[in-house]
Amino acid sequence: MKKATIQLETLICPSCSAKIDGAVKALDGVDKDSVNVLFSTSRVKLNFDSEKVTIEKIEEAINKVGFEIIKTKVK
């Protein structure tokens, strides 16, 4: 399992968090219990199985629901 912290553009409404949460949790390989969308800091933290899903696919899912990614850290 890898841990990712994704910094997003500033989130302007709490429903934005729900959209991102749903998009990320829909991906196979993401540990659904680990997904945490932090509205106050505009960050997404999650754990994922790099053999099932790439960080690029996770970023793509966030972009598809309309949010720009500033930077991503994976450990």
N, C-alpha and C positions, 0 to 999 in steps of 0.2 A: 504494500500500500504506500502510495505517495501522498504527501500533503501539499495542497496548493492554497495560496493566498492571491486573490485577484483584485487589483485596485481598479475601480470603475470611475467613470465620470461621476460628478455629484448627482446623487439620487434626489429627486425632488418630491416624490410622494411615496407613502408606505406601500401603495399597491404595486409600485415598481418592484419592490422587494419580492412580492408574491409572484410576479411574472418570472423573475430571475430564478427564484426557488423552484418553481414548476418546471422550467426549461432544463435546469441542471439535474433535477431529480429524475427526469424522464430518460436520461442517458443510462445505458447499460454499463456497468463498471464503476459507477459513482456510488459511494457509500451514502445512502440516503439519510441515515441518522446523523452523519457528520456535516451535512450541508447547513451552513449558517450565513445568512445574508444580513450583514450589519448595516442597517440604514444610516445610522449616525456617522459612520466613517466611509460609507460607500465601498465596502469590501465584501467579498465572498470568500469564505473559508470552507474547504472540503477535503475529504480524502477520496482517492480514486485508485482503481487497479489499472496500472499502466499497460497491462497486457490486454485489457478489454476496451479501454478508451484512452485517447491521447488528450493532452492538455489543449491541443489545437481544436479538437472536436468540442471540448467544453467551452472554449472561448467562442467558437462558431455558434453554439447554441445561445450564448448570452448576446452575441451580436444580432442574431436572427430575431430576438424579441425587442431589439432596438436600443441596446446599450453599448457604449464605447468603452473599450478596455484601455486603461492607461499603462499598467504593467502587471506582470504575473511572476510570482515566485513559486518554485516547486522544490520541495525537499524530499 
